[in-house]
């Protein structure tokens, strides 16, 4: 992963959610606005080891995977999204709001758009700026 070579992420662990399959109302075309589409969402969170290395083996010492899924669900509940770029940016911004998260990579894919390719999608990455 090239992102881990960034100097500000060398002391981080990467948490990830892979191919989270959701059905949402997304798209700019009229036919897309009439029903849900299958979307695959991938999220990588980079969290500092110093803040997320468990000493007592308790869930509250780390970033919980439920946070990732519930954050995505909250965004989807807000209604129709025109662009995958908007979805990625919204999820990324919400993930970066977590105090233990230093950086985020989010990608979305529409696997059912074209019959001659696996998917079309968007990926975005951001490192939190500190104070």
Residue pairs with C-beta under 8 A, 6 or more apart in sequence:
1 14
1 44
3 9
3 44
3 46
3 103
3 105
3 125
4 10
4 12
4 14
4 46
6 103
6 127
8 102
8 103
8 127
9 46
9 102
9 103
9 127
11 48
11 49
11 50
12 46
12 47
12 48
12 49
12 102
12 103
13 46
13 47
13 49
13 52
14 44
14 45
14 46
15 44
15 45
15 47
15 63
15 65
15 68
16 42
16 43
16 44
16 45
17 41
17 42
17 43
17 65
17 68
17 69
18 42
19 40
19 41
19 42
20 40
20 41
20 42
20 43
20 69
20 72
21 38
21 39
21 40
22 38
22 39
22 41
22 72
22 76
23 36
23 37
23 38
23 39
24 36
24 37
24 39
24 76
24 81
24 87
25 32
25 33
25 35
25 36
25 37
25 79
25 80
25 81
26 32
26 37
26 39
26 80
26 81
26 82
26 83
26 84
26 87
26 110
27 33
27 37
27 82
28 82
28 83
33 80
37 110
37 112
38 110
38 111
38 112
39 84
39 87
39 108
39 109
39 110
40 108
40 109
40 111
40 119
40 121
41 72
41 87
41 91
41 106
41 107
41 108
41 109
42 105
42 106
42 107
42 108
42 109
43 68
43 72
43 91
43 95
43 104
43 105
43 106
44 104
44 105
44 106
45 63
45 68
45 95
45 98
45 101
45 103
45 104
46 101
46 102
46 103
46 104
46 127
47 62
47 63
47 100
47 101
47 102
48 100
48 102
51 100
52 61
52 62
52 63
52 100
53 61
54 61
54 62
55 61
63 98
63 100
63 101
67 98
68 95
71 91
71 94
71 95
72 91
74 94
75 87
75 90
75 91
75 94
81 87
81 90
84 108
84 110
84 121
84 122
85 122
85 124
87 108
87 122
88 106
88 107
88 108
88 122
88 123
88 124
89 124
91 106
92 104
92 106
92 124
92 126
95 101
95 104
95 106
96 103
96 104
96 126
96 128
101 128
102 127
102 128
103 125
103 126
103 127
103 128
104 125
104 126
105 123
105 124
105 125
106 123
106 124
106 125
107 121
107 122
107 123
107 124
108 121
108 122
109 118
109 119
109 120
109 121
110 119
110 120
110 121
111 118
111 119
113 119
113 120
114 120
